[in-house]
């Protein structure tokens, strides 16, 4: 569950003021759910969604169920905790440590912070084969074939299962739940467990990072327009890059 980034946002005295009623299913997680459903439709199996969050997170869990997921687990929090990526990763790792699964399909990042850290931390804590920024998934001979978007092109990576993968929102177009799916979601099981049930040390829940304050993005400076002959402009641009921008 993340704030709707299209909702009005204000910054007052270094604090971020958001519309608490405009919470949605994270777009990257929606793509992860969609791709899991596609794999299920091709190869069978079961899709379970797991979310850590306050009571309101049940709304986004129900959306994933309405998309077609079979069941869900809601690890409940009070909503007042100051968790960071590491906190969430340790919670998820504790939950999955004694579970059987083939693929942990996670969103690459969250829409609000864009940290993109939780997935890799979960994989490390569970000692799982792992890859990031997936734009396509397929199963061949019991192995996961990941099409990954790299910096200069796409890569094809083969992972044994169980494994973990983080999904880009460029992977697919998540389905919009229809009325039948919405009605069916109300009958699907959602197990609620509290963090205390995971028997974690308090230190494991502590955040290692802290947001000190928020600031408005500085206004963009006006560009510089050059006039004259091409060779003169080129020399002037090169001089500016060398003396002012210090990039040459």
Rosetta blueprint (number, residue, H / E / L):
1 X L
2 X E
3 X E
4 X L
5 X L
6 X L
7 X L
8 X L
9 X E
10 X E
11 X E
12 X E
13 X L
14 X L
15 X E
16 X E
17 X E
18 X E
19 X L
20 X L
21 X L
22 X L
23 X E
24 X E
25 X L
26 X L
27 X H
28 X H
29 X H
30 X H
31 X H
32 X H
33 X H
34 X H
35 X H
36 X H
37 X H
38 X H
39 X H
40 X H
41 X H
42 X H
43 X H
44 X L
45 X L
46 X L
47 X L
48 X E
49 X E
50 X E
51 X E
52 X E
53 X E
54 X L
55 X H
56 X H
57 X H
58 X H
59 X H
60 X H
61 X H
62 X H
63 X H
64 X H
65 X H
66 X H
67 X H
68 X L
69 X L
70 X L
71 X E
72 X E
73 X E
74 X E
75 X E
76 X E
77 X L
78 X L
79 X L
80 X L
81 X L
82 X L
83 X L
84 X L
85 X H
86 X H
87 X H
88 X H
89 X H
90 X H
91 X H
92 X H
93 X H
94 X H
95 X H
96 X H
97 X L
98 X L
99 X L
100 X L
101 X L
102 X L
103 X E
104 X E
105 X E
106 X E
107 X E
108 X L
109 X L
110 X L
111 X L
112 X L
113 X L
114 X L
115 X L
116 X L
117 X L
118 X H
119 X H
120 X H
121 X H
122 X H
123 X H
124 X H
125 X H
126 X H
127 X L
128 X L
129 X E
130 X E
131 X E
132 X E
133 X E
134 X E
135 X E
136 X E
137 X E
138 X E
139 X E
140 X E
141 X L
142 X L
143 X E
144 X E
145 X E
146 X E
147 X E
148 X E
149 X E
150 X L
151 X L
152 X L
153 X L
154 X E
155 X E
156 X E
157 X E
158 X E
159 X E
160 X L
161 X L
162 X L
163 X E
164 X E
165 X E
166 X E
167 X E
168 X L
169 X L
170 X L
171 X L
172 X L
173 X L
174 X L
175 X L
176 X L
177 X L
178 X L
179 X H
180 X H
181 X H
182 X H
183 X H
184 X H
185 X H
186 X L
187 X L
188 X L
189 X L
190 X E
191 X E
192 X E
193 X E
194 X E
195 X H
196 X H
197 X H
198 X H
199 X L
200 X L
201 X L
202 X H
203 X H
204 X H
205 X H
206 X L
207 X L
208 X L
209 X L
210 X L
211 X L
212 X L
213 X L
214 X L
215 X L
216 X L
217 X L
218 X L
219 X L
220 X L
221 X L
222 X L
223 X L
224 X L
225 X L
226 X L
227 X L
228 X L
229 X L
230 X H
231 X H
232 X H
233 X H
234 X H
235 X H
236 X H
237 X H
238 X H
239 X H
240 X H
241 X H
242 X H
243 X H
244 X L
245 X L
246 X L
247 X L
248 X L
